[in-house]
Amino acid sequence: MTASNPALAVYNNALHLVHREGIDPRIAVEVEALTPGLLRSRLNDAIETLVDDVRQWNIQSRTEEAERKPLRSLQGAVKKRRRV
């Protein structure tokens, strides 16, 4: 049956992996199917539930975002330069 339905084979494999890792299949998601922004958001939400000092977490999060901005600008400039 799986040979005629590749999607079912993929699903069954994912279900096997989820069970093997002890993850609840009702909440498991295939991370490759999520956009990086959504994945980052879900990860941040999950981490925040475990953080004792939310204020410090928020400070570090804003600092990391500020550090990423120049890197994005640099990445954009390099891409633009490579096209020229």
N, C-alpha and C positions, 0 to 999 in steps of 0.2 A: 504493500500500500504506500509506503514512503517513497518508493521509486517513482510512482506516478504523481506524487504530490511533494515537490521539493520543499515547499513552505512548511508542511507538516514535519518533515525530517528536521528542518532547522529548529522548529518549535520544540520538538521532542528532545533534541540535543540541548537546547537552552534549558529546558525543564530539568533534564538530568543534571546539568551543571549547577543549577540553583539548588536542587535537593542535596547534591554532594557537598555544597558549601554551607548548608543549613540555613538558607535564606528562604523567607516566606515567598512563595511564587506569586502571591497576590500583590506584593509590593515591589517585586524585582523588575528592573528595566534593563534593556540592552543599552549600555552607555553609548555605543556607536550611533544609536538612533536619535540621540539627543544633540541639540546644538551645543556648542561649547558654552555659550552664555547660560543656557538653561541648566546644563550640567553643573557649572560653577555655582549657580544660584541654589540648586538643590543641595549641593555639597556644603555650601555656606550655612544653609538652614539646618542641616543635620549637625554640623559642627557646633553651631550656636546653642543647640539644645544640650550640648555636653560641656559648654564653657561656663566656668564659675564666675569670671569677671567679664560681664558683657561689655562694660564701658571700655576696658582695655582691649577687648577683641575688636570693637568698633574703631578704636584709634588705630590699631594695627592694620585693619582692613582698609581704612582711608589712606594710610601711608603707602600700603602696597599699590593701591589704585593710582596714587600720585606718581609712584615710581614707574608704573606701567605706561603712563601717558607719553613720556619722552621716548620710550622704546617703540611705541606705536608710530610716533612721528618719524623716528629714524627708519623704521621698517618701510613706511610709506615713501620716504625720500629715496631709499635704496631701490624700491620697486620702480619709482618714476625714473630714476637715473638709468636703470637697466633697460628701460624702454627706449631711451633716447639714443 
